[in-house]
Amino acid sequence: MLKRLVLVTSFSLCFMLISAQIIGFAEIRDLKDSAVAAWSFEGNFKDMTDNGNDGKKLGKTTFVAGKFGKAISLSGKGDGVITPKLAPMNEVTVAHWSKCTGRIGAWRVLINVDGWQKGAVHHQLYPDNRIGWSIHTNTPTDVQAKLLIDDKQKGKWHHIAIVYSAGQKNVKFYINGELNSEGKYTSVGPAILGPARIGSWDGGGRDYEGEIDEFAIFNTALSATHIKSIATKSLATILSGDTSVDAVGKATAVWAKIRAVY
């Protein structure tokens, strides 16, 4: 009886490990397929997807140790990355790691489309230190998260993900993988995210001072589960289709040992 109970329990555990691995593969496949552009800033500005949306250096942007590998370092004096034109999107997720080191209480751009025309997206920190998301001609135009990137948060890494859906008429702010706040719209339109600048704006006066890493744009409203994945895994892992744990291999090995004993 005990032998049978051990075998049944062990089989159940192995099945759970394999199921978790299959779900993990599916999540990463979804992320890879929906990635429009992704920059890990490993000493260059190359797009990690197959879409060829490479960035270009702006100002005196340098590379430093980041959240995963290297990151870009911006002085707050005209540095940044110029990103190419992208097709308008009715759903979009923008995600990145950022660490603000200065210019607290000022406008600080995370990514702003050049100019301010219909559908243009401005994702930046406001003078009240809130994380903002603006789409020209949407009502309301500006929506903000609850978290303040102020002196208390200065020098700390934060994973920020903005999930916008024109169909649902909402935008969600995730901080470090957790839902922080949500905003509703009464009128919406497609989001335009390029040509744009990471860390700067062609209108001037809104330069970011700090470090930015693992910047990605997806053409869908990612789920909370997906956000958890990109907040804990590197873009290299996500876009390669790899997973951090080989649960199938582990389950097979465990089952073989159990069978050998019993």
C-alpha positions as CSV (number, residue, x, y, z in Angstrom):
1,M,0.0,0.0,0.0
2,L,2.8,2.4,0.9
3,K,4.7,1.5,-2.2
4,R,1.6,2.3,-4.4
5,L,1.1,5.6,-2.5
6,V,4.7,6.6,-3.1
7,L,4.5,5.8,-6.8
8,V,1.2,7.7,-7.3
9,T,2.5,10.7,-5.5
10,S,5.8,10.7,-7.4
11,F,4.0,10.4,-10.7
12,S,1.8,13.3,-9.8
13,L,4.8,15.5,-9.0
14,C,6.5,14.6,-12.3
15,F,3.3,15.4,-14.2
16,M,3.1,18.8,-12.5
17,L,6.8,19.5,-13.4
18,I,6.2,18.7,-17.0
19,S,2.9,20.7,-17.2
20,A,4.7,23.7,-15.7
21,Q,7.4,23.4,-18.4
22,I,4.9,23.2,-21.2
23,I,3.1,26.3,-19.9
24,G,6.5,28.1,-19.6
25,F,7.3,27.3,-23.2
26,A,3.9,28.6,-24.4
27,E,4.4,31.9,-22.5
28,I,7.8,32.5,-23.9
29,R,6.6,31.6,-27.4
30,D,3.8,34.2,-27.1
31,L,6.3,36.9,-26.0
32,K,8.7,36.1,-28.8
33,D,5.9,36.2,-31.5
34,S,4.5,39.5,-30.3
35,A,7.8,41.4,-29.8
36,V,8.1,44.3,-32.3
37,A,11.4,45.6,-31.1
38,A,13.7,44.8,-28.2
39,W,17.0,46.3,-27.1
40,S,19.2,44.7,-24.4
41,F,22.0,47.3,-24.9
42,E,24.8,44.8,-24.8
43,G,27.3,47.2,-26.0
44,N,25.1,48.1,-29.1
45,F,21.7,49.3,-30.1
46,K,20.7,46.3,-32.2
47,D,17.1,45.0,-32.2
48,M,17.0,41.5,-30.7
49,T,13.9,40.5,-32.8
50,D,13.9,39.6,-36.4
51,N,12.3,42.9,-37.4
52,G,15.5,44.9,-37.9
53,N,14.4,47.9,-35.7
54,D,17.9,48.8,-34.6
55,G,18.3,52.0,-32.6
56,K,20.9,54.8,-33.0
57,K,23.1,56.4,-30.4
58,L,22.1,59.9,-29.3
59,G,24.5,62.3,-27.6
60,K,27.2,60.7,-25.4
61,T,25.2,57.6,-24.3
62,T,27.5,55.0,-22.8
63,F,27.2,51.4,-21.6
64,V,27.5,50.3,-18.0
65,A,26.7,47.2,-15.9
66,G,22.9,46.8,-16.0
67,K,20.1,44.7,-14.6
68,F,21.0,41.9,-17.1
69,G,24.4,42.3,-18.7
70,K,24.9,45.9,-19.8
71,A,22.6,48.9,-19.8
72,I,22.7,52.4,-21.3
73,S,23.8,55.3,-19.1
74,L,22.3,58.7,-19.8
75,S,23.7,61.9,-18.4
76,G,20.5,64.0,-18.6
77,K,22.1,66.3,-21.1
78,G,20.8,65.1,-24.5
79,D,21.8,61.4,-24.4
80,G,19.5,58.6,-25.5
81,V,18.5,56.2,-28.3
82,I,16.7,57.0,-31.5
83,T,14.2,54.3,-32.4
84,P,12.7,53.7,-35.9
85,K,9.2,54.2,-37.2
86,L,6.7,51.5,-36.1
87,A,3.3,50.7,-37.4
88,P,0.3,52.1,-35.3
89,M,-0.9,49.5,-32.8
90,N,-4.3,49.1,-31.2
91,E,-2.7,47.1,-28.5
92,V,0.8,47.6,-27.2
93,T,3.0,46.8,-24.2
94,V,6.1,48.8,-23.4
95,A,8.5,47.3,-20.8
96,H,11.9,48.1,-19.5
97,W,14.2,48.3,-16.5
98,S,15.1,51.8,-15.4
99,K,17.1,53.4,-12.6
100,C,16.8,57.2,-12.2
101,T,19.8,58.9,-10.7
102,G,19.0,62.5,-11.1
103,R,16.7,65.3,-12.3
104,I,14.1,64.4,-9.7
105,G,11.1,66.7,-9.9
106,A,11.6,67.4,-13.7
107,W,10.2,65.9,-16.9
108,R,12.2,62.7,-17.6
109,V,11.5,60.8,-20.8
110,L,11.5,57.0,-20.9
111,I,10.3,56.9,-24.5
112,N,8.6,59.8,-26.4
113,V,7.6,59.9,-30.1
114,D,9.1,62.8,-31.9
115,G,6.6,65.7,-32.0
116,W,3.1,65.6,-30.5
117,Q,0.7,64.5,-33.2
118,K,-2.4,62.3,-33.3
119,G,-1.7,58.9,-31.7
120,A,1.7,59.9,-30.5
121,V,2.8,58.1,-27.3
122,H,4.8,59.9,-24.6
123,H,5.9,57.7,-21.7
124,Q,7.8,59.8,-19.2
125,L,8.1,60.8,-15.6
126,Y,6.2,64.0,-14.7
127,P,7.4,66.9,-12.5
128,D,5.4,65.4,-9.6
129,N,7.6,62.3,-10.1
130,R,4.7,60.0,-11.3
131,I,5.1,57.5,-14.1
132,G,3.0,58.7,-17.0
133,W,1.5,57.4,-20.3
134,S,0.1,59.9,-22.8
135,I,-1.6,59.3,-26.2
136,H,-2.4,62.4,-28.2
137,T,-6.2,62.7,-28.9
138,N,-7.2,60.0,-26.4
139,T,-9.5,61.1,-23.6
140,P,-8.1,61.5,-21.1
141,T,-4.7,62.2,-22.8
142,D,-2.6,61.6,-19.7
143,V,-2.8,58.6,-17.3
144,Q,-0.4,58.1,-14.4
145,A,0.8,55.3,-12.1
146,K,0.7,55.5,-8.3
147,L,4.4,55.0,-7.8
148,L,6.5,58.1,-7.4
149,I,10.1,57.9,-8.8
150,D,11.3,60.5,-6.3
151,D,14.3,60.8,-3.9
152,K,13.2,57.7,-2.1
153,Q,13.4,55.7,-5.3
154,K,16.5,57.4,-6.6
155,G,19.2,54.9,-7.6
156,K,16.9,51.9,-7.5
157,W,16.1,49.6,-10.4
158,H,12.4,49.3,-11.3
159,H,10.8,47.1,-13.9
160,I,8.1,49.2,-15.6
161,A,5.5,47.7,-18.0
162,I,2.7,49.7,-19.6
163,V,-0.1,47.7,-21.2
164,Y,-2.5,49.6,-23.5
165,S,-5.6,48.3,-25.2
166,A,-7.8,50.5,-27.4
167,G,-10.4,47.8,-27.6
168,Q,-10.7,47.6,-23.8
169,K,-10.2,51.4,-23.5
170,N,-7.7,51.0,-20.7
171,V,-4.0,51.2,-19.7
172,K,-2.4,49.2,-16.9
173,F,0.8,50.0,-15.1
174,Y,2.9,47.2,-13.7
175,I,5.8,47.8,-11.4
176,N,8.3,45.0,-10.7
177,G,5.8,42.5,-12.2
178,E,2.9,43.6,-10.0
179,L,-0.2,45.6,-11.1
180,N,0.3,49.1,-9.7
181,S,-2.7,51.0,-11.2
182,E,-5.1,51.2,-14.1
183,G,-6.6,54.0,-16.1
184,K,-9.7,54.2,-18.2
185,Y,-10.5,56.1,-21.5
186,T,-13.7,57.4,-22.9
187,S,-12.2,57.8,-26.4
188,V,-9.2,56.0,-27.9
189,G,-7.2,55.4,-31.0
190,P,-4.1,53.5,-32.2
191,A,-0.8,54.1,-30.4
192,I,2.2,55.4,-32.5
193,L,5.6,54.5,-31.0
194,G,8.1,55.6,-33.6
195,P,10.1,57.3,-34.7
196,A,10.9,58.0,-31.0
197,R,13.6,58.5,-28.5
198,I,14.5,56.6,-25.4
199,G,15.6,59.0,-22.7
200,S,15.0,62.2,-24.6
201,W,12.6,64.1,-26.8
202,D,13.1,66.2,-29.9
203,G,11.1,69.0,-28.2
204,G,14.0,69.3,-25.7
205,G,14.2,69.8,-22.0
206,R,13.0,66.4,-20.8
207,D,16.2,64.4,-20.7
208,Y,16.5,61.3,-18.5
209,E,19.4,61.0,-16.1
210,G,20.1,57.4,-15.1
211,E,20.3,53.9,-16.6
212,I,17.9,52.0,-18.8
213,D,18.0,48.3,-19.7
214,E,16.0,45.5,-21.4
215,F,13.7,47.8,-23.4
216,A,11.0,46.0,-25.4
217,I,7.8,46.8,-27.3
218,F,5.1,44.2,-28.0
219,N,2.2,44.5,-30.4
220,T,-0.3,43.1,-27.9
221,A,-1.7,43.7,-24.5
222,L,0.3,41.2,-22.5
223,S,-1.3,39.4,-19.6
224,A,-0.3,39.6,-16.0
225,T,1.5,36.2,-16.4
226,H,3.5,37.5,-19.3
227,I,4.5,40.6,-17.4
228,K,5.8,38.4,-14.6
229,S,7.9,36.6,-17.1
230,I,9.5,39.7,-18.6
231,A,10.1,41.1,-15.1
232,T,12.1,38.1,-14.0
233,K,13.8,36.8,-17.2
234,S,16.2,38.6,-19.6
235,L,15.2,39.5,-23.1
236,A,17.8,37.1,-24.4
237,T,16.1,34.2,-22.6
238,I,12.6,35.3,-23.7
239,L,13.5,35.8,-27.4
240,S,15.6,32.7,-27.7
241,G,12.7,30.6,-26.6
242,D,14.8,29.1,-23.7
243,T,13.5,28.5,-20.2
244,S,15.5,28.7,-17.0
245,V,14.5,25.2,-15.7
246,D,14.5,22.0,-17.6
247,A,11.5,20.5,-15.8
248,V,11.0,17.7,-18.3
249,G,14.5,16.5,-17.8
250,K,14.3,16.7,-14.1
251,A,10.9,14.9,-14.0
252,T,12.3,12.1,-16.2
253,A,15.4,11.7,-14.0
254,V,13.3,11.6,-10.8
255,W,10.9,9.1,-12.2
256,A,13.7,6.8,-13.3
257,K,15.3,6.9,-9.8
258,I,11.9,6.1,-8.2
259,R,11.3,3.1,-10.5
260,A,14.8,1.8,-9.8
261,V,14.1,1.8,-6.0
262,Y,10.5,0.4,-6.2
